[in-house]
Every structure is written in structure tokens, then in C-alpha cells.
Amino acid sequence: MIYKYHVVLIKEQVIIKDIYYQKDEKPGNDEFKQLANQYGADEVILNTIDDDELESIVKEQIDISNL
């Protein structure tokens, strides 16, 4: 199974949870907020596998304080 999105939950600079999503399951702000609350995360990072030839990874810091 190929995944398109990877969400990393971090607490006190330690990865506490990795979650993978398929192309048609892109997580949104509600999902980020729920996960941050559920796991007590300080940071949420969304990694997206780009569709280019090299399958680059685009890293996006999610600002959970504004969710």
C-alpha cells in the first residue's frame, strides 16, 4: 500500500505517534486538532510525498495553537 501523507506527533521533542494516510485521505485541521488533543502533542508535522519523479517529501509544520 502506498501512502501519500505522514503525520508526526511530537511531545517534548520526542516522536510519540506516526500516522500514515493514503492519497484520498488527506488529514485536515479537525484531524490535526483531534490527534494533538488525544496524544497531548506539542507539535504536529505533515509530510507529503510529492508527485515529482524523485518523490520528494514536503514538510509542513502545523500550527496547533490556531486550530
Predicted model as a PDB file, atoms N, CA, C, CB and O in Angstrom, pLDDT in the B-factor column:
MODEL        1                                                                  
ATOM      1  N   MET A   1       0.846  -1.171   0.000  1.00 63.00           N  
ATOM      2  CA  MET A   1       0.000   0.000   0.000  1.00 63.00           C  
ATOM      3  C   MET A   1       0.896   1.240   0.000  1.00 63.00           C  
ATOM      4  CB  MET A   1      -0.965  -0.006   1.223  1.00 63.00           C  
ATOM      5  O   MET A   1       1.853   1.330   0.770  1.00 63.00           O  
ATOM      6  N   ILE A   2       0.576   2.178  -0.863  1.00 81.00           N  
ATOM      7  CA  ILE A   2       1.363   3.398  -0.989  1.00 81.00           C  
ATOM      8  C   ILE A   2       0.666   4.509  -0.212  1.00 81.00           C  
ATOM      9  CB  ILE A   2       1.553   3.795  -2.487  1.00 81.00           C  
ATOM     10  O   ILE A   2      -0.541   4.715  -0.338  1.00 81.00           O  
ATOM     11  N   TYR A   3       1.444   5.215   0.586  1.00 89.00           N  
ATOM     12  CA  TYR A   3       0.915   6.315   1.381  1.00 89.00           C  
ATOM     13  C   TYR A   3       1.363   7.647   0.786  1.00 89.00           C  
ATOM     14  CB  TYR A   3       1.370   6.195   2.852  1.00 89.00           C  
ATOM     15  O   TYR A   3       2.454   7.759   0.226  1.00 89.00           O  
ATOM     16  N   LYS A   4       0.509   8.642   0.917  1.00 94.00           N  
ATOM     17  CA  LYS A   4       0.788   9.972   0.387  1.00 94.00           C  
ATOM     18  C   LYS A   4       1.120  10.957   1.508  1.00 94.00           C  
ATOM     19  CB  LYS A   4      -0.406  10.480  -0.422  1.00 94.00           C  
ATOM     20  O   LYS A   4       1.919  11.874   1.318  1.00 94.00           O  
ATOM     21  N   TYR A   5       0.499  10.763   2.687  1.00 96.00           N  
ATOM     22  CA  TYR A   5       0.654  11.696   3.799  1.00 96.00           C  
ATOM     23  C   TYR A   5       1.156  10.974   5.047  1.00 96.00           C  
ATOM     24  CB  TYR A   5      -0.676  12.405   4.094  1.00 96.00           C  
ATOM     25  O   TYR A   5       0.790   9.829   5.310  1.00 96.00           O  
ATOM     26  N   HIS A   6       1.983  11.654   5.794  1.00 96.00           N  
ATOM     27  CA  HIS A   6       2.551  11.124   7.029  1.00 96.00           C  
ATOM     28  C   HIS A   6       2.446  12.206   8.089  1.00 96.00           C  
ATOM     29  CB  HIS A   6       4.036  10.665   6.831  1.00 96.00           C  
ATOM     30  O   HIS A   6       3.025  13.282   7.939  1.00 96.00           O  
ATOM     31  N   VAL A   7       1.713  11.930   9.158  1.00 97.00           N  
ATOM     32  CA  VAL A   7       1.562  12.884  10.251  1.00 97.00           C  
ATOM     33  C   VAL A   7       2.433  12.415  11.408  1.00 97.00           C  
ATOM     34  CB  VAL A   7       0.064  13.023  10.689  1.00 97.00           C  
ATOM     35  O   VAL A   7       2.391  11.250  11.803  1.00 97.00           O  
ATOM     36  N   VAL A   8       3.220  13.338  11.943  1.00 98.00           N  
ATOM     37  CA  VAL A   8       4.103  13.047  13.073  1.00 98.00           C  
ATOM     38  C   VAL A   8       3.637  13.884  14.256  1.00 98.00           C  
ATOM     39  CB  VAL A   8       5.608  13.346  12.723  1.00 98.00           C  
ATOM     40  O   VAL A   8       3.491  15.102  14.153  1.00 98.00           O  
ATOM     41  N   LEU A   9       3.406  13.217  15.377  1.00 98.00           N  
ATOM     42  CA  LEU A   9       3.039  13.908  16.612  1.00 98.00           C  
ATOM     43  C   LEU A   9       4.251  13.908  17.531  1.00 98.00           C  
ATOM     44  CB  LEU A   9       1.805  13.233  17.305  1.00 98.00           C  
ATOM     45  O   LEU A   9       4.860  12.867  17.776  1.00 98.00           O  
ATOM     46  N   ILE A  10       4.591  15.085  18.034  1.00 98.00           N  
ATOM     47  CA  ILE A  10       5.794  15.245  18.851  1.00 98.00           C  
ATOM     48  C   ILE A  10       5.405  15.855  20.198  1.00 98.00           C  
ATOM     49  CB  ILE A  10       6.854  16.135  18.123  1.00 98.00           C  
ATOM     50  O   ILE A  10       4.616  16.797  20.270  1.00 98.00           O  
ATOM     51  N   LYS A  11       5.978  15.293  21.257  1.00 97.00           N  
ATOM     52  CA  LYS A  11       5.780  15.827  22.603  1.00 97.00           C  
ATOM     53  C   LYS A  11       7.134  15.902  23.284  1.00 97.00           C  
ATOM     54  CB  LYS A  11       4.783  14.950  23.430  1.00 97.00           C  
ATOM     55  O   LYS A  11       7.849  14.904  23.377  1.00 97.00           O  
ATOM     56  N   GLU A  12       7.480  17.085  23.757  1.00 96.00           N  
ATOM     57  CA  GLU A  12       8.757  17.311  24.427  1.00 96.00           C  
ATOM     58  C   GLU A  12       9.932  16.820  23.569  1.00 96.00           C  
ATOM     59  CB  GLU A  12       8.769  16.606  25.791  1.00 96.00           C  
ATOM     60  O   GLU A  12      10.851  16.168  24.066  1.00 96.00           O  
ATOM     61  N   GLN A  13       9.883  17.146  22.280  1.00 95.00           N  
ATOM     62  CA  GLN A  13      10.926  16.847  21.293  1.00 95.00           C  
ATOM     63  C   GLN A  13      11.115  15.353  21.031  1.00 95.00           C  
ATOM     64  CB  GLN A  13      12.229  17.434  21.751  1.00 95.00           C  
ATOM     65  O   GLN A  13      12.174  14.940  20.557  1.00 95.00           O  
ATOM     66  N   VAL A  14      10.095  14.536  21.335  1.00 97.00           N  
ATOM     67  CA  VAL A  14      10.144  13.095  21.083  1.00 97.00           C  
ATOM     68  C   VAL A  14       8.927  12.719  20.229  1.00 97.00           C  
ATOM     69  CB  VAL A  14      10.169  12.277  22.433  1.00 97.00           C  
ATOM     70  O   VAL A  14       7.805  13.138  20.514  1.00 97.00           O  
ATOM     71  N   ILE A  15       9.161  11.936  19.198  1.00 97.00           N  
ATOM     72  CA  ILE A  15       8.051  11.458  18.369  1.00 97.00           C  
ATOM     73  C   ILE A  15       7.235  10.468  19.191  1.00 97.00           C  
ATOM     74  CB  ILE A  15       8.569  10.795  17.040  1.00 97.00           C  
ATOM     75  O   ILE A  15       7.754   9.462  19.673  1.00 97.00           O  
ATOM     76  N   ILE A  16       5.946  10.772  19.342  1.00 98.00           N  
ATOM     77  CA  ILE A  16       5.090   9.892  20.127  1.00 98.00           C  
ATOM     78  C   ILE A  16       4.125   9.084  19.259  1.00 98.00           C  
ATOM     79  CB  ILE A  16       4.311  10.704  21.134  1.00 98.00           C  
ATOM     80  O   ILE A  16       3.566   8.090  19.722  1.00 98.00           O  
ATOM     81  N   LYS A  17       3.924   9.498  18.010  1.00 97.00           N  
ATOM     82  CA  LYS A  17       2.998   8.776  17.139  1.00 97.00           C  
ATOM     83  C   LYS A  17       3.263   9.134  15.679  1.00 97.00           C  
ATOM     84  CB  LYS A  17       1.532   9.093  17.514  1.00 97.00           C  
ATOM     85  O   LYS A  17       3.467  10.301  15.343  1.00 97.00           O  
ATOM     86  N   ASP A  18       3.258   8.120  14.820  1.00 96.00           N  
ATOM     87  CA  ASP A  18       3.317   8.278  13.365  1.00 96.00           C  
ATOM     88  C   ASP A  18       2.015   7.741  12.793  1.00 96.00           C  
ATOM     89  CB  ASP A  18       4.562   7.534  12.747  1.00 96.00           C  
ATOM     90  O   ASP A  18       1.575   6.653  13.165  1.00 96.00           O  
ATOM     91  N   ILE A  19       1.406   8.483  11.907  1.00 97.00           N  
ATOM     92  CA  ILE A  19       0.174   8.027  11.270  1.00 97.00           C  
ATOM     93  C   ILE A  19       0.313   8.252   9.766  1.00 97.00           C  
ATOM     94  CB  ILE A  19      -1.084   8.777  11.846  1.00 97.00           C  
ATOM     95  O   ILE A  19       0.756   9.313   9.326  1.00 97.00           O  
ATOM     96  N   TYR A  20      -0.070   7.249   8.987  1.00 96.00           N  
ATOM     97  CA  TYR A  20       0.050   7.313   7.535  1.00 96.00           C  
ATOM     98  C   TYR A  20      -1.340   7.341   6.907  1.00 96.00           C  
ATOM     99  CB  TYR A  20       0.869   6.116   6.996  1.00 96.00           C  
ATOM    100  O   TYR A  20      -2.263   6.680   7.383  1.00 96.00           O  
ATOM    101  N   TYR A  21      -1.473   8.114   5.833  1.00 97.00           N  
ATOM    102  CA  TYR A  21      -2.740   8.264   5.133  1.00 97.00           C  
ATOM    103  C   TYR A  21      -2.530   8.041   3.639  1.00 97.00           C  
ATOM    104  CB  TYR A  21      -3.352   9.657   5.397  1.00 97.00           C  
ATOM    105  O   TYR A  21      -1.478   8.372   3.093  1.00 97.00           O  
ATOM    106  N   GLN A  22      -3.534   7.482   2.993  1.00 94.00           N  
ATOM    107  CA  GLN A  22      -3.484   7.285   1.547  1.00 94.00           C  
ATOM    108  C   GLN A  22      -3.831   8.590   0.838  1.00 94.00           C  
ATOM    109  CB  GLN A  22      -4.448   6.154   1.110  1.00 94.00           C  
ATOM    110  O   GLN A  22      -4.243   9.566   1.465  1.00 94.00           O  
ATOM    111  N   LYS A  23      -3.657   8.584  -0.468  1.00 91.00           N  
ATOM    112  CA  LYS A  23      -3.824   9.792  -1.279  1.00 91.00           C  
ATOM    113  C   LYS A  23      -5.193  10.450  -1.098  1.00 91.00           C  
ATOM    114  CB  LYS A  23      -3.617   9.458  -2.738  1.00 91.00           C  
ATOM    115  O   LYS A  23      -5.289  11.677  -1.066  1.00 91.00           O  
ATOM    116  N   ASP A  24      -6.237   9.657  -0.980  1.00 92.00           N  
ATOM    117  CA  ASP A  24      -7.586  10.201  -0.875  1.00 92.00           C  
ATOM    118  C   ASP A  24      -8.025  10.447   0.572  1.00 92.00           C  
ATOM    119  CB  ASP A  24      -8.558   9.266  -1.544  1.00 92.00           C  
ATOM    120  O   ASP A  24      -9.203  10.696   0.828  1.00 92.00           O  
ATOM    121  N   GLU A  25      -7.084  10.379   1.516  1.00 94.00           N  
ATOM    122  CA  GLU A  25      -7.405  10.548   2.936  1.00 94.00           C  
ATOM    123  C   GLU A  25      -6.640  11.703   3.582  1.00 94.00           C  
ATOM    124  CB  GLU A  25      -7.108   9.266   3.685  1.00 94.00           C  
ATOM    125  O   GLU A  25      -6.272  11.609   4.753  1.00 94.00           O  
ATOM    126  N   LYS A  26      -6.397  12.775   2.856  1.00 94.00           N  
ATOM    127  CA  LYS A  26      -5.589  13.874   3.403  1.00 94.00           C  
ATOM    128  C   LYS A  26      -6.225  14.418   4.684  1.00 94.00           C  
ATOM    129  CB  LYS A  26      -5.433  15.012   2.357  1.00 94.00           C  
ATOM    130  O   LYS A  26      -7.390  14.818   4.689  1.00 94.00           O  
ATOM    131  N   PRO A  27      -5.448  14.427   5.766  1.00 96.00           N  
ATOM    132  CA  PRO A  27      -5.991  14.943   7.028  1.00 96.00           C  
ATOM    133  C   PRO A  27      -6.132  16.469   6.991  1.00 96.00           C  
ATOM    134  CB  PRO A  27      -5.091  14.527   8.206  1.00 96.00           C  
ATOM    135  O   PRO A  27      -5.358  17.165   6.333  1.00 96.00           O  
ATOM    136  N   GLY A  28      -7.129  16.962   7.705  1.00 95.00           N  
ATOM    137  CA  GLY A  28      -7.361  18.399   7.765  1.00 95.00           C  
ATOM    138  C   GLY A  28      -7.183  18.925   9.178  1.00 95.00           C  
ATOM    139  O   GLY A  28      -6.733  18.204  10.068  1.00 95.00           O  
ATOM    140  N   ASN A  29      -7.537  20.181   9.376  1.00 95.00           N  
ATOM    141  CA  ASN A  29      -7.344  20.829  10.667  1.00 95.00           C  
ATOM    142  C   ASN A  29      -8.082  20.134  11.802  1.00 95.00           C  
ATOM    143  CB  ASN A  29      -7.788  22.255  10.585  1.00 95.00           C  
ATOM    144  O   ASN A  29      -7.557  20.034  12.911  1.00 95.00           O  
ATOM    145  N   ASP A  30      -9.293  19.653  11.538  1.00 95.00           N  
ATOM    146  CA  ASP A  30     -10.043  18.951  12.581  1.00 95.00           C  
ATOM    147  C   ASP A  30      -9.311  17.688  13.021  1.00 95.00           C  
ATOM    148  CB  ASP A  30     -11.452  18.598  12.084  1.00 95.00           C  
ATOM    149  O   ASP A  30      -9.256  17.379  14.212  1.00 95.00           O  
ATOM    150  N   GLU A  31      -8.760  16.975  12.075  1.00 96.00           N  
ATOM    151  CA  GLU A  31      -7.992  15.758  12.375  1.00 96.00           C  
ATOM    152  C   GLU A  31      -6.723  16.096  13.168  1.00 96.00           C  
ATOM    153  CB  GLU A  31      -7.621  15.018  11.067  1.00 96.00           C  
ATOM    154  O   GLU A  31      -6.388  15.406  14.131  1.00 96.00           O  
ATOM    155  N   PHE A  32      -6.024  17.153  12.762  1.00 97.00           N  
ATOM    156  CA  PHE A  32      -4.817  17.565  13.484  1.00 97.00           C  
ATOM    157  C   PHE A  32      -5.141  17.932  14.925  1.00 97.00           C  
ATOM    158  CB  PHE A  32      -4.147  18.750  12.778  1.00 97.00           C  
ATOM    159  O   PHE A  32      -4.425  17.545  15.848  1.00 97.00           O  
ATOM    160  N   LYS A  33      -6.218  18.676  15.113  1.00 96.00           N  
ATOM    161  CA  LYS A  33      -6.621  19.103  16.456  1.00 96.00           C  
ATOM    162  C   LYS A  33      -6.982  17.893  17.313  1.00 96.00           C  
ATOM    163  CB  LYS A  33      -7.814  20.081  16.382  1.00 96.00           C  
ATOM    164  O   LYS A  33      -6.566  17.796  18.468  1.00 96.00           O  
ATOM    165  N   GLN A  34      -7.748  16.982  16.749  1.00 97.00           N  
ATOM    166  CA  GLN A  34      -8.153  15.777  17.482  1.00 97.00           C  
ATOM    167  C   GLN A  34      -6.936  14.950  17.900  1.00 97.00           C  
ATOM    168  CB  GLN A  34      -9.102  14.922  16.624  1.00 97.00           C  
ATOM    169  O   GLN A  34      -6.848  14.499  19.042  1.00 97.00           O  
ATOM    170  N   LEU A  35      -6.009  14.755  16.977  1.00 97.00           N  
ATOM    171  CA  LEU A  35      -4.811  13.965  17.281  1.00 97.00           C  
ATOM    172  C   LEU A  35      -3.943  14.651  18.330  1.00 97.00           C  
ATOM    173  CB  LEU A  35      -3.995  13.724  16.008  1.00 97.00           C  
ATOM    174  O   LEU A  35      -3.438  13.995  19.241  1.00 97.00           O  
ATOM    175  N   ALA A  36      -3.766  15.964  18.210  1.00 97.00           N  
ATOM    176  CA  ALA A  36      -2.954  16.706  19.176  1.00 97.00           C  
ATOM    177  C   ALA A  36      -3.554  16.600  20.574  1.00 97.00           C  
ATOM    178  CB  ALA A  36      -2.833  18.184  18.759  1.00 97.00           C  
ATOM    179  O   ALA A  36      -2.831  16.411  21.552  1.00 97.00           O  
ATOM    180  N   ASN A  37      -4.868  16.721  20.663  1.00 96.00           N  
ATOM    181  CA  ASN A  37      -5.539  16.602  21.960  1.00 96.00           C  
ATOM    182  C   ASN A  37      -5.482  15.173  22.492  1.00 96.00           C  
ATOM    183  CB  ASN A  37      -6.995  17.056  21.847  1.00 96.00           C  
ATOM    184  O   ASN A  37      -5.237  14.957  23.679  1.00 96.00           O  
ATOM    185  N   GLN A  38      -5.707  14.210  21.620  1.00 97.00           N  
ATOM    186  CA  GLN A  38      -5.732  12.803  22.025  1.00 97.00           C  
ATOM    187  C   GLN A  38      -4.387  12.346  22.585  1.00 97.00           C  
ATOM    188  CB  GLN A  38      -6.122  11.927  20.843  1.00 97.00           C  
ATOM    189  O   GLN A  38      -4.339  11.617  23.576  1.00 97.00           O  
ATOM    190  N   TYR A  39      -3.304  12.770  21.954  1.00 97.00           N  
ATOM    191  CA  TYR A  39      -1.976  12.303  22.350  1.00 97.00           C  
ATOM    192  C   TYR A  39      -1.181  13.336  23.148  1.00 97.00           C  
ATOM    193  CB  TYR A  39      -1.196  11.914  21.127  1.00 97.00           C  
ATOM    194  O   TYR A  39      -0.057  13.054  23.563  1.00 97.00           O  
ATOM    195  N   GLY A  40      -1.740  14.520  23.369  1.00 96.00           N  
ATOM    196  CA  GLY A  40      -1.051  15.553  24.125  1.00 96.00           C  
ATOM    197  C   GLY A  40       0.185  16.079  23.420  1.00 96.00           C  
ATOM    198  O   GLY A  40       1.183  16.404  24.065  1.00 96.00           O  
ATOM    199  N   ALA A  41       0.122  16.164  22.106  1.00 97.00           N  
ATOM    200  CA  ALA A  41       1.284  16.578  21.306  1.00 97.00           C  
ATOM    201  C   ALA A  41       1.546  18.079  21.415  1.00 97.00           C  
ATOM    202  CB  ALA A  41       1.076  16.198  19.840  1.00 97.00           C  
ATOM    203  O   ALA A  41       0.621  18.889  21.479  1.00 97.00           O  
ATOM    204  N   ASP A  42       2.837  18.426  21.434  1.00 95.00           N  
ATOM    205  CA  ASP A  42       3.262  19.822  21.392  1.00 95.00           C  
ATOM    206  C   ASP A  42       3.369  20.320  19.956  1.00 95.00           C  
ATOM    207  CB  ASP A  42       4.603  19.993  22.109  1.00 95.00           C  
ATOM    208  O   ASP A  42       3.155  21.499  19.676  1.00 95.00           O  
ATOM    209  N   GLU A  43       3.705  19.398  19.046  1.00 96.00           N  
ATOM    210  CA  GLU A  43       3.893  19.732  17.630  1.00 96.00           C  
ATOM    211  C   GLU A  43       3.222  18.685  16.757  1.00 96.00           C  
ATOM    212  CB  GLU A  43       5.396  19.839  17.282  1.00 96.00           C  
ATOM    213  O   GLU A  43       3.148  17.507  17.107  1.00 96.00           O  
ATOM    214  N   VAL A  44       2.735  19.146  15.610  1.00 97.00           N  
ATOM    215  CA  VAL A  44       2.197  18.257  14.591  1.00 97.00           C  
ATOM    216  C   VAL A  44       2.872  18.625  13.279  1.00 97.00           C  
ATOM    217  CB  VAL A  44       0.628  18.367  14.487  1.00 97.00           C  
ATOM    218  O   VAL A  44       2.902  19.792  12.891  1.00 97.00           O  
ATOM    219  N   ILE A  45       3.412  17.625  12.603  1.00 97.00           N  
ATOM    220  CA  ILE A  45       4.073  17.841  11.316  1.00 97.00           C  
ATOM    221  C   ILE A  45       3.393  16.968  10.267  1.00 97.00           C  
ATOM    222  CB  ILE A  45       5.604  17.523  11.403  1.00 97.00           C  
ATOM    223  O   ILE A  45       3.140  15.784  10.492  1.00 97.00           O  
ATOM    224  N   LEU A  46       3.104  17.571   9.123  1.00 97.00           N  
ATOM    225  CA  LEU A  46       2.531  16.847   7.994  1.00 97.00           C  
ATOM    226  C   LEU A  46       3.599  16.723   6.913  1.00 97.00           C  
ATOM    227  CB  LEU A  46       1.254  17.566   7.444  1.00 97.00           C  
ATOM    228  O   LEU A  46       4.084  17.728   6.392  1.00 97.00           O  
ATOM    229  N   ASN A  47       3.958  15.505   6.585  1.00 96.00           N  
ATOM    230  CA  ASN A  47       4.871  15.230   5.483  1.00 96.00           C  
ATOM    231  C   ASN A  47       4.046  14.728   4.308  1.00 96.00           C  
ATOM    232  CB  ASN A  47       5.970  14.190   5.893  1.00 96.00           C  
ATOM    233  O   ASN A  47       3.224  13.824   4.458  1.00 96.00           O  
ATOM    234  N   THR A  48       4.268  15.317   3.139  1.00 95.00           N  
ATOM    235  CA  THR A  48       3.545  14.929   1.931  1.00 95.00           C  
ATOM    236  C   THR A  48       4.542  14.432   0.901  1.00 95.00           C  
ATOM    237  CB  THR A  48       2.713  16.113   1.367  1.00 95.00           C  
ATOM    238  O   THR A  48       5.528  15.107   0.607  1.00 95.00           O  
ATOM    239  N   ILE A  49       4.289  13.256   0.355  1.00 91.00           N  
ATOM    240  CA  ILE A  49       5.122  12.722  -0.720  1.00 91.00           C  
ATOM    241  C   ILE A  49       4.699  13.419  -2.005  1.00 91.00           C  
ATOM    242  CB  ILE A  49       4.987  11.153  -0.843  1.00 91.00           C  
ATOM    243  O   ILE A  49       3.559  13.278  -2.447  1.00 91.00           O  
ATOM    244  N   ASP A  50       5.611  14.165  -2.598  1.00 86.00           N  
ATOM    245  CA  ASP A  50       5.314  14.920  -3.814  1.00 86.00           C  
ATOM    246  C   ASP A  50       5.199  13.962  -4.997  1.00 86.00           C  
ATOM    247  CB  ASP A  50       6.407  15.990  -4.082  1.00 86.00           C  
ATOM    248  O   ASP A  50       5.765  12.869  -4.980  1.00 86.00           O  
ATOM    249  N   ASP A  51       4.472  14.377  -6.005  1.00 81.00           N  
ATOM    250  CA  ASP A  51       4.260  13.533  -7.184  1.00 81.00           C  
ATOM    251  C   ASP A  51       5.347  13.686  -8.235  1.00 81.00           C  
ATOM    252  CB  ASP A  51       2.929  13.848  -7.802  1.00 81.00           C  
ATOM    253  O   ASP A  51       5.193  13.198  -9.355  1.00 81.00           O  
ATOM    254  N   ASP A  52       6.447  14.357  -7.893  1.00 78.00           N  
ATOM    255  CA  ASP A  52       7.507  14.515  -8.880  1.00 78.00           C  
ATOM    256  C   ASP A  52       8.284  13.202  -9.060  1.00 78.00           C  
ATOM    257  CB  ASP A  52       8.461  15.650  -8.461  1.00 78.00           C  
ATOM    258  O   ASP A  52       8.042  12.227  -8.348  1.00 78.00           O  
ATOM    259  N   GLU A  53       9.185  13.192  -9.987  1.00 71.00           N  
ATOM    260  CA  GLU A  53       9.945  11.980 -10.305  1.00 71.00           C  
ATOM    261  C   GLU A  53      10.752  11.463  -9.125  1.00 71.00           C  
ATOM    262  CB  GLU A  53      10.869  12.242 -11.466  1.00 71.00           C  
ATOM    263  O   GLU A  53      10.934  10.255  -8.977  1.00 71.00           O  
ATOM    264  N   LEU A  54      11.232  12.361  -8.293  1.00 75.00           N  
ATOM    265  CA  LEU A  54      12.076  11.974  -7.168  1.00 75.00           C  
ATOM    266  C   LEU A  54      11.270  11.631  -5.917  1.00 75.00           C  
ATOM    267  CB  LEU A  54      13.050  13.083  -6.855  1.00 75.00           C  
ATOM    268  O   LEU A  54      11.832  11.210  -4.906  1.00 75.00           O  
ATOM    269  N   GLU A  55       9.939  11.816  -5.989  1.00 73.00           N  
ATOM    270  CA  GLU A  55       9.065  11.599  -4.840  1.00 73.00           C  
ATOM    271  C   GLU A  55       9.587  12.346  -3.613  1.00 73.00           C  
ATOM    272  CB  GLU A  55       8.943  10.097  -4.536  1.00 73.00           C  
ATOM    273  O   GLU A  55       9.744  11.768  -2.538  1.00 73.00           O  
ATOM    274  N   SER A  56       9.848  13.623  -3.792  1.00 90.00           N  
ATOM    275  CA  SER A  56      10.333  14.475  -2.713  1.00 90.00           C  
ATOM    276  C   SER A  56       9.317  14.521  -1.577  1.00 90.00           C  
ATOM    277  CB  SER A  56      10.623  15.894  -3.231  1.00 90.00           C  
ATOM    278  O   SER A  56       8.128  14.275  -1.782  1.00 90.00           O  
ATOM    279  N   ILE A  57       9.794  14.835  -0.393  1.00 91.00           N  
ATOM    280  CA  ILE A  57       8.916  14.965   0.764  1.00 91.00           C  
ATOM    281  C   ILE A  57       8.812  16.441   1.125  1.00 91.00           C  
ATOM    282  CB  ILE A  57       9.441  14.126   1.973  1.00 91.00           C  
ATOM    283  O   ILE A  57       9.818  17.123   1.319  1.00 91.00           O  
ATOM    284  N   VAL A  58       7.567  16.921   1.210  1.00 91.00           N  
ATOM    285  CA  VAL A  58       7.299  18.300   1.584  1.00 91.00           C  
ATOM    286  C   VAL A  58       6.879  18.291   3.056  1.00 91.00           C  
ATOM    287  CB  VAL A  58       6.190  18.950   0.662  1.00 91.00           C  
ATOM    288  O   VAL A  58       5.883  17.663   3.416  1.00 91.00           O  
ATOM    289  N   LYS A  59       7.639  18.987   3.902  1.00 94.00           N  
ATOM    290  CA  LYS A  59       7.382  19.030   5.342  1.00 94.00           C  
ATOM    291  C   LYS A  59       6.643  20.306   5.693  1.00 94.00           C  
ATOM    292  CB  LYS A  59       8.697  18.931   6.145  1.00 94.00           C  
ATOM    293  O   LYS A  59       7.051  21.399   5.300  1.00 94.00           O  
ATOM    294  N   GLU A  60       5.541  20.161   6.443  1.00 95.00           N  
ATOM    295  CA  GLU A  60       4.725  21.312   6.822  1.00 95.00           C  
ATOM    296  C   GLU A  60       4.459  21.274   8.325  1.00 95.00           C  
ATOM    297  CB  GLU A  60       3.388  21.329   6.029  1.00 95.00           C  
ATOM    298  O   GLU A  60       3.859  20.327   8.833  1.00 95.00           O  
ATOM    299  N   GLN A  61       4.906  22.297   9.021  1.00 95.00           N  
ATOM    300  CA  GLN A  61       4.651  22.422  10.453  1.00 95.00           C  
ATOM    301  C   GLN A  61       3.223  22.923  10.632  1.00 95.00           C  
ATOM    302  CB  GLN A  61       5.683  23.386  11.141  1.00 95.00           C  
ATOM    303  O   GLN A  61       2.878  23.973  10.090  1.00 95.00           O  
ATOM    304  N   ILE A  62       2.386  22.208  11.373  1.00 95.00           N  
ATOM    305  CA  ILE A  62       1.011  22.603  11.601  1.00 95.00           C  
ATOM    306  C   ILE A  62       0.953  23.417  12.898  1.00 95.00           C  
ATOM    307  CB  ILE A  62       0.070  21.354  11.669  1.00 95.00           C  
ATOM    308  O   ILE A  62       1.415  22.963  13.945  1.00 95.00           O  
ATOM    309  N   ASP A  63       0.388  24.612  12.818  1.00 93.00           N  
ATOM    310  CA  ASP A  63       0.279  25.472  13.994  1.00 93.00           C  
ATOM    311  C   ASP A  63      -0.968  25.070  14.776  1.00 93.00           C  
ATOM    312  CB  ASP A  63       0.225  26.983  13.590  1.00 93.00           C  
ATOM    313  O   ASP A  63      -2.066  25.546  14.487  1.00 93.00           O  
ATOM    314  N   ILE A  64      -0.797  24.190  15.769  1.00 90.00           N  
ATOM    315  CA  ILE A  64      -1.946  23.672  16.505  1.00 90.00           C  
ATOM    316  C   ILE A  64      -2.528  24.692  17.477  1.00 90.00           C  
ATOM    317  CB  ILE A  64      -1.552  22.426  17.256  1.00 90.00           C  
ATOM    318  O   ILE A  64      -3.633  24.495  17.980  1.00 90.00           O  
ATOM    319  N   SER A  65      -1.817  25.763  17.747  1.00 88.00           N  
ATOM    320  CA  SER A  65      -2.347  26.781  18.657  1.00 88.00           C  
ATOM    321  C   SER A  65      -3.491  27.564  18.019  1.00 88.00           C  
ATOM    322  CB  SER A  65      -1.237  27.739  19.082  1.00 88.00           C  
ATOM    323  O   SER A  65      -4.284  28.190  18.723  1.00 88.00           O  
ATOM    324  N   ASN A  66      -3.579  27.533  16.683  1.00 85.00           N  
ATOM    325  CA  ASN A  66      -4.648  28.257  15.984  1.00 85.00           C  
ATOM    326  C   ASN A  66      -5.782  27.365  15.513  1.00 85.00           C  
ATOM    327  CB  ASN A  66      -4.079  28.982  14.808  1.00 85.00           C  
ATOM    328  O   ASN A  66      -6.668  27.814  14.786  1.00 85.00           O  
ATOM    329  N   LEU A  67      -5.759  26.108  15.921  1.00 81.00           N  
ATOM    330  CA  LEU A  67      -6.821  25.198  15.471  1.00 81.00           C  
ATOM    331  C   LEU A  67      -7.999  25.228  16.415  1.00 81.00           C  
ATOM    332  CB  LEU A  67      -6.294  23.774  15.349  1.00 81.00           C  
ATOM    333  O   LEU A  67      -8.984  24.525  16.194  1.00 81.00           O  
TER     334      LEU A  67                                                      
ENDMDL                                                                          
END                                                                             
